[in-house]
Amino acid sequence: MHPAHRITHRTAHRTTHRVTHRNGAAGAASPWPHVGATWLAGVLAAVGLGAVAPVSPAVQASLGLSFGTVTCATACMTAVGAVFGVPVGWWAGRIHARRALLAGLAVLSAAAGASVFAGTWVSLLGLRTVEGAGYLLVFVAGPIVLTGLTRGRTRAAALALWGTCVPTGLAVAAVAGGALASCLTWRYWLGLTGVGPLLLAGLLAVTLPCGPAPARTPRARTPRAARTPRARTPRAARTPRARTPRAAHGSGAARPPGTAARTPGALRTRLPFLGPAGAYACLSLIGVATVVVLPAFLTQARHATAAEAGAVAAGVSACSAGGGLLAGWLLRRGVTLTALVPLAVLMPLACLPAFSAGVPLGLGAGAAGLVLLVDGLLISAVFAAVPAIARRDEDVDLANGALVQFGSLGVLAGPPVFGQAVGYAGWGATFVATSLFTALGGGLLVLTARAVADAAQDLPPAPAGLKSGRDTAAHGEALSGRPE
């Protein structure tokens, strides 16, 4: 190649990657309006998840139920995700994530609207299960839509923002439900939660870009008449296959052609999302259990009123959203997941004053808020790490399904596990339970950080013409769509 042409090629290459780095996958237009609308879909789905909790006394009195029975109305929504998360993730990638997102919002709206006519516990439980199917569709399709809209560090920040959907929605449900409980019946409140998803579905149907359709490569079929019969070798003329002794398959021996050593890296490639999904399950368990157990602690140990306990719980839950926003800010500035993992130690330490009646109420509430702040920060970092680990586009679909499925398991198991621990050993058992799941989740976060580092090493080297760190970063993002 002529030297002048080579210089021109390098300059154009660098300029292209700079444009890609600044504008993301959506071209010259900013993707953030679409990111915000998609995030709002997740928040409205989470509002439906937490809609029963603020009106649970009214539901108990109306249908003659116990408190434990009423909590099943929330558990049945997450149970759908705990069973069907991965299959729905695979299916959403085949029908196009945008359609799955719109379908999820439509199902949420229809089931919530029908709750106005729920006259029995069985009908309410059935409608909540249907609403759980819409919740699952939204939370599987939402990250896939964000992955298609963004690129590089913008993608990491968008997925970190998505990690704030559940705590934000639960906080909105707690505040709005508590405020409207005095002027609306519980049936009308549940029906009201279906208005937002319906309006947003109409808006997204008009404004959200369609994006590329899922790639399906049809298999070429050879006409039967043109097929060549396979030649068969007589048994007597076959050459026996040479077998390599088992001892020769060690680390220092040469392996037969066509075989690969089974290394831990190969195992991480086969199960690339076990780390983030398991970490997300542990973090979801800690966060939801803390929010659920805290009001009971405030009313029983601190003798607070139900309104005061609800307000404190809503504020603590909102701290998780703040942690997600902080994670997005840090990730956009190049902070790695490895640097964030040590913050997990703060969660069990903060549980000590949060569930201690001997400290001032403000200090205890602040400590509980710190638990949720760190929890939300790490959850958002896990969501942002998924595209970096994905080897193929289809892996992102399955990964989001796995995260929803494992996270739903954590949401299901958290309140009963913490409740049994408190019943057996008192409020101090929250520190033990949080320490146990923090240790487990922290180990899985370390595995996730290593998987991100391994994926970064697989990127091709930057061209020689990229001299600055910003140009090199743009090159990696443009090639892989992964955050640094």
N, C-alpha and C positions, 0 to 999 in steps of 0.2 A: 504494500500500500504506500502511496506517495506520502511523504511526511506532512505536507499541508493538509491532505485529506484526513490523516490520522489525527492531527490537532483539531480539525473541525469536528470530527466524530467524537472526540473526547469532550469538547466544549458542549456539543449538543447533548451528549449523554448526561453530563453533569447538570445542565439546565433542565432536562426532562425530569430527572430525579428530584431536583429542587422544587419544581412545580408540583410533582406528585406528593412530596413531603408536606408542602404547605396546604394544598387543597384537598388531599385525601382522595378516596375512591370516587367521590361524587363529581369530580371535575372541578370547574371553576367555582361552582356554587358551594356554599358551606353546608355540610351535612347536619349541623346541629339542630335546625328546626325539626327535621325528621327524627333525629335522635331524641329530642325532647318529647315529641308526640308518642314515639314508641315507649319511652320511659313512662309516660303518663298512663299508657295501657297497662303496664305492670303495676303501677300504683293503684289503679282502679280495681284490678284483680285482687290485690292484697286488701283493699277496703272490703271487698266481699268476703275474704277469708276471716277478717276480724269483725264482721258486722254483728254476729250473735253475742259476743262477749259483753258489750255495754248494755244490752237489753236482756241479759240472761235472767235477772230476777222476774221480769215481766213474763218471759217465756215459761219459767217455772210455775208461776202462779196461774197462768192461763191454761197450761196443759197438764198441770199437776205432776211435775217431774222433779227429780232430784238434781242437785248441781252437777254431779258426775254424769248424769244422763244428758244434760244440756250440752256439756262439753263435747259430746259425740257429734254434735252438729258442726263443730269446727274440725274435729278429727277426721270425719268422713271426707271432707274436701281434700285434705292432704293424703288420705289413704289412696285416693285415685292416683296421685302422682307417685306414691310409694310402690305401686304395683305396675303401672303402665308407663313410667317415665322414659325408659330406653326405647320400647317399641314406638311410642309416639314421637320420639326424637327421630327415629329412622323414617317414620311415615311423613313427618313434617318436611323432611328434606326431599321427599319424592314428589309431594304435591305443590311445593313452593311455600316458603316460610311466610310470605305475605298473606297468602290465602289462609294458612293455618292461624295466623294472628287475627285476621278478621273473623274467622269462624269462631275462635275462642271468645272474642268480645261479644259476638252474637249469642252464643250459648250462655255466657254470663248474664247478659241482659234478659234473655227469655226466662231463665231459671229464677233470677231474682224477682222479676216482675210477677211470675206465677206464685211466688211466696205470699203475695197478698191474699190468696185464696187458700192458703194452707190451714186447714182446720184441725188436723190431727198431727201427732208426733211422727207417724209413719210417712205422711205426705211431706212434712217439712224435711225429714231425713232424706227422702228420695230426691227432693228438689236440690238439697245441698250437695248431694252426690253428683247430680247433673251439673251443678255449678262448679264442682271440683273438676269435671272434665274440661270446662271452659278455662278454668284457672290453669290447668296443666298445659293446654294448647298455647295460652298466652306466654307462659314462662318458658316453654321450650322454643317457640318461634321467635320471641323477642330478641334474645341474643343472636340468633341466626340473622335476623333482619339488620341488627346493628353491625354485625360482622361484614355484611354486604355493603353497608352504607359508608363505612369508614376504613381507615388504613393506618398502620404504624402506631405512633403514640396517641393519635386521635382515637384509634380503635381501643387502645388500652384505657383511655379516659372514659370513653362511652360505656364500655363494659363495666368499669368500676362504678360508674353512675347507675348502671342497671342493678348492681348489687344493693343499692339503697331502696329498691322498690318495696320490699316486704316491710321493713321497719317504718318507712314513710306511710304506707297504706294502713298499717296497724295503728299508727299514731293518729292519722286522720279519722279512722273508724272510731277510736276511743273518744276523741274530742267531739266529733260530730254526733255520734250515737248518744253520748252522755248528754249533750245539749238538747237534742231533739226528743229524748225519751219522755220528757214531761208533756210534750205537745203532740206526739204521734204515737200510735200503737206500734208494737213491735213488728206487726205484719206490714204496715205502711213504711216503716223504716227500712225493712229488708227490700221492699219493692222499690224504694227510692234509690237504693244502691245500684239498681239496674239501669237508671237513666243515663249515667255517665258513660258506661261502656257502649250503649246504643248510639249516643251522639258522637263519641270518638270513633266508632267503627265507620260511621258515615263520612267523617272527616278524613280518616286514613284511606278509605276506599277511593277518594278523589285525589288526595295529595301525595300519598306514599308511592315512591317509584316502584315499578313492577320488578325491575332487575332481570337478570338472565334467568331463563327457565332451567330447571334441573337437567343436567346432561344425561341423556340416555342413548347409548350407542347400540343400535339394533345389531344382532348377530347375523352375519351374512350366511345365507343358506345356499348350499350347492344343490342344483336339481338332481333328483335321484338318477336320471339317465346319464348324467355326466360324472357320477361318482366312480372313482377307480377302486376296484376291490383291493383290499390290503393283502399283500403277499404274506403267506404264512411259512415260517421256517420249520422243516421237519424236526421233531423232537430229538432225533438222533444227532442232527447237525448243530444243535444249539450249544453255544459255549457257556460253560458254567461261570456265574458271576464271581469275581474274586472278592473274598470277604476280608476286611481289615480287622486285625485283632483289636479287642476292646482296649487293651493297654496302649495301643498306638494312637488312641484318640485323646491323648493328654494334651496339655497346653503346649508342649514343645514338639509334638509330632505333627507331620504333615497329614492333612485330612484328604479323603478321596475327593475327586473333582465333583462339583455340584452340591457339596454339603457345606453347612455353615455351623460354626461353633455356637453353642447355646450359652450366651453370655448374659450377665445382668442387663446390659444395654438392650439386647434383643428382647428380653422379657419386658422392659419398660416400653419398647416399641409395640409389643403385642397388647399390653395393658397400659396405654399411655395416660388414661384418665382415672385410674384407680386412686392415685394420690390426690388430685384436686377434688374428686367426688367424695372420697372419705373425709378429707379435711373440711369440706363444705358441710358434711353431715355433722361432724363434731362441733363446728362453729354454730350451725343452726340450732343444735341441741342446747348449747350454752346460752345463746341469745334468747331464744323463745322461753326456755325454762326460767331464766332470770326475770323476764317480763311477767310471766304467769305467776311465779311464786312471790314476787315482790309485793303486790297488793295484799295478799294474805298476811305477810310479815308485818306490813304497816298497820293493818287493822287489829291483828291479834297481839303483837309484841309492843307496838307503839301506840295502840288505841286511837289510831287516826280514823276519821270518817271515811265512808266509801267514796265520797266525792274527792277528798284530799288524796286518797290512795290512787284513784283513777287518774287524777291530774299528774301525780308524780310518775306513775307508770307510763303515761303518754309522753312526758318530757324525757324520761329515760330511754324509751323506744326511739324517740327522735334523735337521740345522740348517735344511734347506729347509722342513721342517714348522714349525719355529720362526718362520721368516720369514713363512709363511702366517698363523700366529696373530697375529703382529705387524701384518700388513696388516689383518686383521679388526679389531683394536683401534684402529688409526689411522683406518680408514674409518668406524667407528662414531662417531668424534669429529670427523668432518667434514673430515679431511685428503683432498685431492683427488689424482687420478692425476697431474695436472700437477706437483704438489709431490714425488711419489715418483720420477718419471722420472730426475732427475739422479743418483739413487743407483746407476744402472746403471754409472757410471764406476768404481765400486769393484770390479767383477768382474774386469776385466783387470788392474787394479793389484794385486789380491790374488793373482792367478795367479803373479806374479813370485816371492814367497817360498814359495808353496805348492809349486812345482815346482823349487825350488832346493835342491840338496844341501848348500849351505854354511850354511844357517840351522838352528837347533835344530829337532828333530822336533816339539815342542809348538807352536812358532811357525808352522811350516809347516802343521801340521794345523789350527791356528786360522785361518790365512789361507784354506785350502781351505773351512773351515766358513763363512767370511765370503762366499765366492763363492756357496755354496749358500743362505745366509741371504738375500742380496739377490735371488738368482734366484727363490727361493720367494715372497718378498714381492711381486715384480713379477708373477709368474704369478697369484697370488691376486688382485692388483689388476686384472689383465686379465679374469679370470672375473667379478669383481664389476662390471665396466664393461659387460658384455654387455646386461643388462636395460635399462640407461640408453640404449643405442643403438637397441634394438629399437623399430621403429615399430608392429609388430603382434605379437600373441601367437605367430603362426606363425613369425615371424622368430627367436624364441628357440630353437625347435627346430632350424632350419637353422644358426643360429650355433653351437650346441653341437656339431652334426655337423661344421661347418667347423673348430672349434677342435680336436676330436679328430683329424680328418684331417690338418690341418697339424702338430699336435703329434706325431702318429705319424711323419710325414715327418722331423721334427727328431730324434726318437729313433732312427730308422733311420739317418740320415745322420751323426749326431754322432760315435759311436765310430770309424767308418772315416775320417772327415775328420780328426779329431784324431790317430788312429793314423798316417795317412799323413804328416801334418805333423811328428810327432815322429820318424818314421823318416827323414824327409828332412833336418830341421834340428835335431834334438835336442829336449830337454825345454823349452827356451826357446821353441819354436814354439807352445806352449800359450798364451803371452801374445799372440802375433800372431793366432792363430785366435780366441781369445776377444775380442780387440779388434775384429776384423772383424765378428763376429756381434753383438757388443754395439752397434756403430755402426748396423748394419742394424736390429736390434731396437729400438734407441732411437728411430730415425726413425719406425718404425711405432707405437711407443708415443705419440709426439707426435701422430701422426694420430689415434690412438684417443682421446687426451685432448681433441683438438679436436672429435671427433665427439660425445663426452659433453657438451662445452660447448654445441654446437649443439642437441643434444636438450634440454638444460635451458632454452635460450631459447625452445623451442617450447611450453613449458608455459604454460597460461593464468595471468594475474596473480592473486595472492592476493586474496581479498575484503577490503574496506575494514575489516571488523570484526576482522581478524587483526592485532594490534598488535605482538606480540612476535616475536622471531626464531624461537622454538620453534614458535609457532602457524603461522608462514609455512612453515617446513620441513614441518610435519605436513600442511599443505594440499597442497604439491607432491607429497609421498609418497602421499597418499591419492588424488590424481587420476591419477598416472602409475604408481605402484608402483616408481618409480625412486629410487635413492639420490641424495642431494643432490650 
